């Protein structure tokens, strides 16, 4: 028999454990727009460029950036065709396509909003995340461990992502799909608690690995905390495959059977 169904279930859920990287990308969307001034490429400053810059005064002061809008913060880049910042409400919006890229994650959506009072960043509409884990100096993890599943690029898609960047909680809703090489998984909703390194999947959680083994449950919780890694599922169902092949010791056609030792 191959490895236990528990380890296979972890492999099936695969991409869910890489939400930490996705949440970081969403946070940058909010943080980059929080400081719309300054173009110096210093470590802790945000630079931006656009074809049009416009500021309105009065009771509703607005800052409008339009046309090839680009924000840079370290090695992170945010791009959009238009971004509006409402100074009074302390809210920035991108009514059209917005994309964010850094060495570990690419994320895009049809529109985005950042509320700095609520410490909330939101991406909506055909949200696509490509997680690009970077090698570390640590010893390679056990190939069957949960952390080992984040060593390969993973694509995550969903209609909406919300990130509370003060509490480090990312929520993906509307149907979440994960794809990594020949593995895939899905759930109605995914919540990642970055401070506690805890992922919760709810609603029709399903997965299939490269061997066609399946896993399903209404709720799955995964701890990614180093030294305290575990997965818990409620009312789970799984299938696994066993190797039924045996060595064929019968003589080949046309050959006489070998004599037994005396």
C-alpha positions, 0 to 999 in steps of 0.5 A: 500500500502507498502512503496513508490516506492522511498524508495523501489528503494533505497532498490533495489539499496542496495549494491551500497552504500557500495563502500566506503569500497571497495575503501579502500581495493583497496587503501591498495593494493597500499599503502602496496607496496609503502614501501616494506622495514621493518618487524616490526609490528608497527602501521604505518609500513608495514611488508612483508614475501615471500619465495624468495626476489630478487633485481636487480641493473642497469638501471632497478632496480627491487625488486621481491618477490615470493612464499607466498607473504604476506604484513601486515599493521595494521589489513589489509593483502595482499597476492599474489604468486608474486609481482614485484616492478619497482623502476624506473617506481614506479610501483608494479605488481602482475601478478597472483591472489591477495587478500586483507582482513581487518575487513570490506572488503575482495577483490580479483582479478586475477591480480593487479597493483599499479602506485605510480606516478599516485596514482592509484591502479587497480585490474582486472579479476573476481574481488570479494568484500565482504563488512562486515560493522561493528557496530558503536556506533551511533544510528541505522539508519532509516531502510528505509534510504540509510545508513541502507542498508550497515548494512548487508554483501554485495558481489560485482563482476565486471571485473575491479576496479580502485582506485585513492587513492589521490582523493578517486575515485573508478571506477568499470567497465565491468558490476557490480553486487551487492548481499545482502541477497535476494536483487540484483542490477546491472549496467554497471559502478559504480563510487564512489567519497569518498570525496563527498560521491557520488555514480554514476551508469550508463548503464542499472541500474537494481535492484530487492528486496526481494518482487520482486519489480523492479527498472531500469534507465539509470543513478542513483546518490546517496548521502551518506553524513550524513544529505544530503542523496538522490537518483536521477534517470533519466527516471526511471521505477519501479514496486511495489506491493500492498496488496489487501487482505481484512478481510473475514467477511463472515461466515464459512461454516455451520455457520449461519450469525451473527445477526446485533445489533438492 
